[in-house]
Amino acid sequence: MAYSLGIDGSTQSMSAIVIDLDNNDVVCECTINFGERLPEYDSPNGFFKGETSSEVYSNPLMWLDAIDLLFNELKDSCDLSKVKAISGAGQQHGSVYLNTKWLETIGQLDPTESLSKQIKPCLSRPHSPIWMDTSTTLECQEIAQALGGNEIICQKSGSTAIERFTGPQIRRFYKTSLDAYPNTARIHLVSSFICSILSGQDCPIDTGDGAGMNLMNLKTNTWDYDLVHATAPNLIDKLPFIVQGDTVVGKISEYFSEKYGFSKEVSIVVFTGDNPSSLVGTAASAPGKTVISLGTSDTFFAAMPSTVSDPNGYGHVFGNPSGGSMSLQCFLNGSLAREFVKDKFEYSWDQFTNALLETPPGCNGNYMLPFFSHEISPLYDGNNPVLKGNSNFENWRSPKLAIRACIEGQFINMKMHTEWMSMIPEIIYVTGGASKNHAIIQILSDIFQVNVQQLEVNGSVALGGAMRAAQHCLGYTLKELESEFCNCSSEMIQPNEYNKEEYLKIENEIKSMLLTL
């Protein structure tokens, strides 16, 4: 029997999935919630605030304790000797800082001791800034100034200088920790840190996660000299190598084979970021398939037919673990905007749905930019949506029209601000809470004029890791793996072609409204 194991080191938990490649089913899934299982780290949601509210950290020792807990549970749930390959992912942008003891210690892990006890002396910085940290605004400005502007940074790295990205985080560490930075021999991402622990060696970073650092050149898939030089001195010596997502880094560490019963011949595929891994786990790693996650924020991501950057700087480009690049764009006003409109009129979700069904496309000439809070696609610092229409609508006296205008405004804004990706979706997969609402998804289908199907994949990040391990170590094709493990709803929602012209007209109205922001 051949098992493949995928791991997801996310913000709130450490999770794993084991898939049986002979019977094409899931053997087991395990999750260690940091707040519940490791309360001693005082991180109920997997992180804690620093001296200011903009500083957000996690403790890498907590991640290591979670790995030990996770593998203990896996050992009790399935026969780990059948696992042939492992890969996985970590939350993007988080970074781990290690001293010279790291390179020696990682190859000599003692299975009679915990991971956290052995790695603690290797940390040159006790805490890891994560993707929620926004304390590096000044550092982003400094890097942009050194490069000649954010447009150049975006062309080089696929994103403008972003506060949560690893490069600006490293620069702030260099500026504020004059003793600790020179004592840092290696800076890892969460993904490459976990991969190193599992393989017992200092592992590389893949292009998928490396592109989320403001340090990697998208054209060469290597560290960009100008970006690295503008970030911190001697940084190039502290960074791992960059490799493609199909790289097998080696065999599993003896720590795991002796302690948890793995075969010593288990192969490890380089880890990647959570978003690139989810691209694989949602069967969207080939161009033509787009995934839209309708959650607290709405997220649009897809494999790209060619590597281009967003000229506006709102979207991001990461490496695709299956080769080439992937795009990702976040729209902060997602489910919270939908809930705001629903709650404003004291509607239930059934009433919300009926309002969509009872109003025509275009809302009789009433339009909304549903930005109820700060937005990043496009940049908007206000907290008031923009309404254009009749007086009742503009004064919030037309609940049904407001509900439909909110949904139409969200998806038209999404369509307009993802056109830079230069691709025409063949199908859109939807996930997240709102994906279960057919009325919402029908509007999405009509606006994009593309077939839409609901994904029924849980844990797509860990699943993506298991699929990548099976593909690159065990000879399976992604097409085979997708057909067995990436399930979709049997119902395909098709666009109404007669609504196409109406929504094209609305786009022009929305464009004019955006100019007023």
C-alpha angles and dihedrals in degrees: 000000000000121000126184122202127209125190131200119196098191133169096268105024151013110237139179139190127197118202127195108224094192097053096027096230141113112266097192145333125209133183131189110201107208097213095047101039102032106036091153089078091062091226106124091174097032098269144058136210124252129217090303130037090246092062113086123176144172128204111242089206087064089057090051093050088049090053091055091048091046095052091046089057092044090052090055093046103048145002103274092190086077093060109109102174141019136195137148149147145255135216106281124252097016114127138202123206120210137181131219092281088070097073092055098037097050091064095048105049112162113223091208091064131058121259093238094054092051098044098042094083088052095062116103088182118036096210136047122223109224138199093280093063114108100171097111103077092121092047091051089053092049093051092047091050092050091051096044098255144331092276090068092046090051092049091050103039105021094247139058117249102292125194095228095047118107099242096062089042090055091048092054090049090052092050097045102035105052093167100038098048096059087046090057113101099172135022113198133184117233089257097051091042092057091043090052092051092051096046098039094233141086101274133203128245119246124230092250094063096027090063090063093068106071085237108086124085109229094208097052100026088224134107109287111236095213095048094045092046092050092050106055140330119269089005095137090066091054097052126087121236120273119238138174119268094253094064117126104212097192143274130324119278118261086238089072098036093052097038102040106023103253119152112255087234096067109130122221122213117205112270123238139194122291094249096050090046091051088053088063094040091054094052092246104114093110120074115262097049119093128190122207116188112200104201138118083314120022113237128197119194137161145156110268124229088211134009112258132150129229106260089208093051095231098113132054137225121212132174116271110231087218092055135284121031141310130209127222130185129177128208109196096198096073126122092352090063091048090049092047092058093044093050094044089066093035090240126160118229089256090056089046090055093046090052089058091049094047099050127073127241108274093028092247091294098317117129137183139194095205098208103144092162141009112323131197100191092079108005110255125161098187132092101216123092118230114240128190123181142067121347095258091053095045090050094049095250096124106069098175093049091046091053094051093042089053093055094042091047092051096051097040089051088049093049094048094047096048097051089094087075089076096219137117112219116231091196137000120219114203129201137167132066099303092050088080091063107090094194091058092045092049089058089049090052092048094050095048093033089222134121112260128205130183116238118227095194120126119195095014092172096059091038090054088055093051091047093049091050091051092046099049100035107029104036100248120143121232089236090059093046094046092052091054104037109022103075125189133189112271089232118090115198110213126201122252103237093201088066093056098090093045092056092046087057091049090053089063090051092049091049091055091049091051089057089064094060 
